Amino acid sequence: MHAPVLVLKDSLKRESGTKVHYANIQASKAVADIIRTTLGPRSMLKMLLDAGGGIVVTNDGNAILRELDLAHPAAKSMIELSRTQDEEVGDGTTSVIVLAGEMLHVAQAFIEKSYHPTIICYAEALEDAIAVLDKIAMSIDVNDRATMLGLVKSCIGTKFTSQFGDLIADLAIDATTTVGVDLGQGLREVDIKKYIKVEKVPGGQLEDSKVLRGVMINKDVVAPGKMKRKIVNPRIVLLDCPLEYKKGENQTNAELVREEDWEVLLKMEEEYIENICMQILKFKPDLVITEKGLSDLACHYFSKAGVSALRRLRKTDNNRIAKACGAVIVNRPDELQESDVGTGAGLFEVRKIGDKFFAFIVDCIEPKACTVLLRGPSKDLLNEVERNLQDAMSVARNIIKNPKLVPGGGATELTVSATLKQKSSTIEGIEKWPYEAAAIAFEAIPRTLAQNCGVNVIRTMTALQGKHANGENAWVGIDGNSGAIVDMKESKIWDAYNVKAQTFKTAIEAACMLLRIDDIVSGIKKKQSPGQAPPSKPTVETEADADGEQILPD
């Protein structure tokens, strides 16, 4: 009696696992379909309405998915992929979702045939795909500006700002080469997040945008009438301590017996501030910048000595100024040394742009931090330009770190697909079919590009597959603007090696993970409606109940 019950239980469990697989695959495909049309230079834009009622117009995969509020956990994990891709390499956010969605789509047929998910996993296909990338990759010289410009331009050719020509690519290369630091042994570190600040100022034309050899901050001097707003070759002191009298951390009571004691108390405060200011002024600075407050008395001493001062600066801005002018941020004024004074800046100037004052510390000698000033007609346009600039800077950083190129326009994916198809004939056993399916899934990228160009997809794909059939013509792909089949080297349509490798790894590993989920268990307690009886205590089954029907799931 026991055996058939157990068999039935197992088959029901397997069936419920299959349902979960279907749900996960459908949710992942839905996410991929949302942003499929944003791949390629002829892609469509999406208009997003955010929670605050504002609008975002973009074709950046990560920016679109960030605004989505999806209930299904598999769809949420797909959105995480684009975020991971964006943080890791800054580009390929749409490709990774499209590829992961296709990998899951081709797995559906095997789930229906009751293949075990661990057999479907494409680990071997991923290894071979990366090997193909290594084989077709081409090294470049990062000091050749024309090649770098062509590469960054081709990587952001799919973006909205591609219509403005070389502008964004130029800004990106200037910014990343400015903040690049040599670590020795041919390695370079480029920290975009920390040392490149993008300042968006509405007004003017987009062509007025530029990379400043230094830092720009939205601040004015503390006392505009008394302090200089323009200083050539300033000596800069950076502090992260307050230049005002310390307040008691808790309530302090002072009992004064004589009237003069009150004056003594005030004098002590004044002397404390004067002492701090004199310690700073003995190094003859022209500009003092502090992250904390600066009292009126300190302001008086500085303006009397002809020193300009800025207060309440962000920590990140202070770090950038330190990197730009060679100063060291000091915690206590009494520990200040001559070597801490920054002398690398060529000009300090406060300018008014629109109705705001901005302080410029520019013309620095070998700055290791910079600000990109973006001008444009509207906030929405500037936000999209900033998103495109971030992608362009990430591409430039990837090339500086790993100077290798692979063909764009779907050529890499077609080469990988053709090589995997060839190798699948040598694989024996049940693993052959999932391996071949993974090879077919790679064709999703060129197919989507063809769809977004508006050409005949079947004819174009057949022609491309014919050219790539023997693993030859690795550089033949689709021109995203015209839909023509061209050589990527001649058309200068390239991708960074890092971006492609990361796209393949993220997409395939995520697809494998989602395939291995056989159940979704909710840990959220449902709210009990008022007037409802409390849930009954769980009953413990004994051996006597084993033959009963209640051990079968509903």
N, C-alpha and C positions, 0 to 999 in steps of 0.2 A: 504493500500500500504506500510505503514511504517514497519509493523511487520515482514514480510518475509525478508526485507532487513536487519533488525537488527539481526535476527536469523542467516542469511547467514554470516553476519559479524562475529558473535560470533563463528560459527563453523570453519570459516577460521582461526580465531585467535587461536582456540584450535589446529587446524591442524598444524599451524606454531610452536606452543609450543611443539607439539609432535616431529616435525622435530628437534627442538633444543635439546630435550631430547635424541633423537637417536644420534645426533652428539656428544653430551657430553659423552654419554655412550661409543660410539665407540672410541672416543679420549682417554678416561680413560682406556679402555681395551687395546688399543695400547701401552700405557705407561706400563701397568702391564705386557704385553707380552714381552716387551723389556728386563725386568729384571727377568722374571719368572725363567729362567734357572740358575740364580745365587743364588737360595735358596738351602741350605743344604750343607753337607760336600763334596758331589760328584759333586758340581756345576761347571759350566763352567766359565772361565774368559772372560772379555771383553777387547778388545784393543781399546782405544779411541784416536782419533787424536784431539788435541786441536788447538785453533786458531793460536797459535805461531808455529805450525808445529811439536810440541813435541808429545810424546806418553805417555799414561797412561795405565798400565795393572793392572786391579783390578776386584774383584767380590763384592765390597762394593756397595750396592744399591745407597746410597747417592752420592758417588763419581761418579758413572756412570751418574745418572740423572742430577747432577750439570753441566756436560759437554754438555748436550743436549740443542739444540736450537729449540724449538717447537713453531709453530705459533698459534695453537689452545688454547684459554684461559682455557678450561677445562683441557687440558693436562698440562698447566703451573701450574694450582692449584693442580694437582696431584703431580707434582714435589715438590711443597711447602710442601706436607705432609711428604716426606722423610726428608726434611730439618728440619721441626718441630720435628719429631721423633728423629733426630740426636742431636738436641740441648737439647731436654728435657731429654732423657734417653741414647742416644748414641748408641743404638743397635736396631735391629728389623726394619731397614729402608726398607729392601726388603719385609718383611712380611706385613708391613702396606700398601704398594702399591698393592700387590697381593690380600690382603683381601678387600681393598676398590674397586678394579677393579671387583672382584667377586660379591660384594654387589650390584654394579651398573648393572652387567650382569644379575643377577636374577630379577632385577627390570624391565628389558625390557619387559618381558612378561606381566606385569601388566600395563605398559604404553600402550601397544598394545590393552589391553582390556579396555582402557579409565578409569583406576583407577586414582583418583586424587593423585598427588604426596604426599600431606600431610598424606594420609592414608598409603602410602607405607613406610614412614619414620620409621626407626627401633629403636626408642627411648626405647621402652619397652624391646626389645630383648637385647639392650646394658645393661640395668639395670640387667636383669636376668643373662647375661653372666658374669658380674662383680661379682654377687652373687655366681656363680658357682666357679669362681676363688678363692674367699675368702674361700669357703668350702673345696677345694682340696689343698690349699696352705699349705706348711710345713715350720715351723720355724727352723732356724739354728743358731748356735753359731758363731759369726763373729771372735772370737778369735781362733777358731779351724782352723789352717792353712791348714790342709789336705783337709777339706771340702771346704774351700774357693778356694783352688787351683783346686779341681775337678770341682767346679761350673764355675769358669772363663774359665777353659779349655774347658768345654762342650759348653759354650756360643760362644767361638771363634773357636770351632772345625770345623765350616763351612768355616773358613777363610783360606787364602793361607798359613799363617805361622803355621797352625796346624801341618805341617810336621816336625817342629822343636821341637816338644815335649812340655815340660813345660816352655820353655824359656820365651815366651811372657807373659804367665800367672804369672810367678814368678816376672818379672819386674813390671807388673801392680799392683800386691798385695803389693810389697815392696814400690812402689811409693805412692799409695793411703793411706797405713797405716802411712807412714811418714808424709804426709801433713794433715791428719785427725785432726780436732780440736773438743774437747768435749764442747758442748754448755750447758751441764747439763740436768737433767730430761731424761737421756738416749738418748739424741739427739747428732748426730755427723755431723759436716759440713766438706765436702771434696771439696775444690775448685781446680779442675783439670786445668782449663784455666789459673788461675792466678799464681799458685804456683808450677806447674810441667812443666818444660821446656824439650822438646825433642830436643837433638842436634844430627844431622845426620852427621857422618864423614865417607866418603867412604874410604875403605881400611880395612884390617884385616878380621876376620871372624865374622859371626853373633853371635857366642858363646862368643865373647869378649864384647858384650853389657852388660851394668850394670847400676844400680841405684846408683848415688853418694849421699852420706850423706852430701849434701851441694850443691854448685852452680858451674857451669862451664860456662865461657864466652869467646867469641872469641876476646880476647884482650891481648896485651902485656904491660909491664910497660912502662911509658913515656920515660925514659932514660935507655935503656937496659944495657949499659955499666956501669952506675953509681949506679943503684938501684938493690937491692937484688931480686932475682927471687924465693927464697925459704925462708919462714919464718914459724917457728913452734910457735903455739899458738899466732897468731898475734892479736894486738889491732887494731880494724878497725873503721875508721871514715867515715861515708857516708854523702855526701853533694849533694845538687841540685842547687848550686850557682857557678858562674864562679870564678876561682882563677886567674883573669887577670884584668888589668885596664879597668874600664867601658868606653865604647865608648859613645859619645854623641848620643842621640836618633835622633836628627836632626843635620844639619851642624852647627858646632860651629867655630866661628872666635875668635882667641886670638891675640891682638895687643901687640907685644913685643917692648919696647922702648930700653932696654939695652941688650947687648949680654948675660949677666949673667942670665937674666930672663929665657932664654931657658933652662939653666942648672937647674934652680930652678924648672921649670915645669917638667922636666924629673925626678928630685929628688922626687918631690911630688908623681909621679906615682910609683916610686920604693918604697917609704916609705909606700904607701897605700898597695902594695902587700906584703911588708915585715911584716907590721902590721897584715894582715890577716893570713899569714903563722905562725907568732909567737903565735897568738891566738889558732891556731890548734895544734902547736907543744908543747904547754904547757901541753897538756893531754897525751904526750908521745905515739902517735900512731905509729904502725909499717906499716900501710897501709892506704892511703887516697884515696877514690874513689869519683869522682864527675861526675855528669851528663853533666856538661857544659865544657867549655875550661879551660886549665891550662897553664899559660904563662911560657916562658923559665926561667924567674927570679924565679917564684914559684918552678919550677922544680929544680933549683939550690939550693934553701933553703932546700927543702925536701931531696935531695940527700946528701947534706952536713950533715943533721941531721940523715942520715941512714934510711930515710923513703921511702918506695916504693909508687908509685902513679899510678892510672889508670884514664883516662879521657874519656869524651864523651860516657858515658854508657847509654843504654836505660833505660827509667823510669821503665819498667817492670822488667828488670834484677836487678836494684837497689832495688826494692821492695822485690825480691826473696832473695837477699843477706841479707837484713834487717831481713827477717823472719828466715833465716838460722842461722845467727850468733848472733842475739839478739840486733843488733844496731838500732838506730833511725836516720832516714834521717833528716838532719838539713838544714834549709834554709839560715841561716846567721851564719858565723863562730863565731861572738861575743856572740851568744846565746848557744854555745856548753857547755854541762855539762858532768860530769863523767858518768852519767847513760846512755848517748847517745852512748858511745863507746861500740862497739861489741866485746865481749870476748869469744863468744861461739864456734868459729872456732878452729879446731885443727891444720890446716895446710893451708898455702897459697903457691901455687907453680905455676910457669909458665912452661908448657911443650909444646914441639913441636910435633904435630901429623900430619904426611904427610908434607905439606909445610906451615902449618899455626901454629901460636902460640895460645895456649889456657890458660887462667888463671883459676886455680882451687882453690876454697875456700871450703875445705872438712873436713871430720872427725869432723863435728859439734856435739855439745851436744844438743840432742833433737831438730833437725832442723824441722821447719814447712814449708820448701820449699825444693825442690830437683830438680836435673837434671837427665834425663835418657839419657845416652850416647849410641847411636846405631852405631854399626860398620857393614859393609857389603861390598860385592864386587862391587855393582853398585848403582847409584842414583835411578834408577827405582825400584830396589828391596827394597832399604831403604824407599822410599816413601810409598810402599805397607805395609812394616813392621810397619811404623809409623801409617798408617790408622788403621791397626789391633790392634796396641797397644792402640790407642785412644779408640777403642771399648771395649777392655779388661779393661781399666781403668774406663770407664763409668760403666761397669757391676760391677766391684769391688765397685765403689762408691755407686751404687744403693743398693747393698747388705748391705753395711755398714749403709746406711740410713734406709733401710727397710729390715731386714733380713728374707725374706720369699722366698721360692722356689715353682715353679710349674713344672710339667713334660714337657719335650721338645719332639722333634720328632713327633709333631702333636697330641700328646695324649691330651693336654689341649683343643685344638680345637674340637677334636672328642667328648670329654666329654661334652663340652658346646653344641655342635650340638645335641647330644643325649638327653640332658636335655631339650633343647628348643623344640625339636620335641615332646617330651612327653607332655610338657606344652601347646603346640599349640592345642592339642585336647580339652583343657578346655576353650579355647578362643572362644567366640561367635561372630558372625557377620563377616563383610567383612575384619576386621583386621587380621583374622586367617591366611589367605594365605600369606601375606607379612611376617608375623612372622615365618611361616614355611619355607619360602624361605630364610630368614636370617639364619635359622638353617642349611640349606643345604649349604649356602655360606661359612660357617666356615670350611667345608670340603675341601676347596680349598688348604689350607696349607698342610695337609697330602697328598693330591692328587699330588700336585706339588713336594713334597719330593719324593714320589714314582716314579714319572716321571723322576726326575733327578737321581734316583738310577739305572734306567734302568730295573726295575722289571715289572711284569704284573700288571698294575695299577688296572684293574677291580677286579681281584682276591684279591689283597692286600686290597683294600678299602672295599670289601664285608666282608672279614675276620675281619677287624678292626671294621666295623660297627656292626658286630655280637657280638664282645666282649664288645662293649660299649652300646649295645642296651638298657639296663635297667639302664644306668648311673653307671654301675659297672665297675671294672677294669680301674679306672681313670688313672692309670699309665702305661697303655699298649699303645705303639706307634711304629713308624718305626725307625729302626736303619739306619741312613742316609748313612752309609758306605756299609752295606751289603744288605739293603732292607728287612731284616728279621723283623718279628713282635716280639718285646721283651718288658720286663718290664723296664721302664725307671729308676727305683730306682736301679735295679741291674746293668744296663749298665751305670749308672751315667750320663744320658743325661737330664740336667736340664735347666730351664730358670729362670731368675729373675722375681719375681712377678710384680715389677714396669714396666718392659719392656712389659710384656704381657698385663697388664691393659692399659698402654698407647697406645699400638698397637690397641687394640679393640676400645678404645675411639676415637682415631684419625681417624681410618678407617671408622667407622660407622657414626660419626658426619660429616665427609667430604662427604661421599656418600649421606647422607640426604641433605646436602647443595646443592650439584650438582643436585640432583633430583628436588629441588625446583626452579631451574633456568628455566624460560620458554621463555626467550628471551636474545639474546646477542646484546647489542647496542654499536656500535663503536663511540667513541668520537674523532677519528682521522680524521683530514681534509685531503682529497685527494688533491695532488698537481695538480694545473691547468696547462695543457699543453699550451705552448706559442701559441698565435694566436687564442685562444679559447674565445668565448664570455663570459662575466661575467655571473654568475648564476642569473636568474631572481628572483625578489623579491617574497617571499611567498604570495600566495593569501589567503584572509580570506573568509571562507565559510559563507554564510548566510542561513537563514531558507529556502529560496526559492530553494536553491540547494539540499535540503535534499533528493529529489526523484531522483536526478541525479546519474549516474553510478560511478562518481569519488570518492564516499565515500567508495567504495569497494577497499580493497588492491589489488595490482597486484598479 
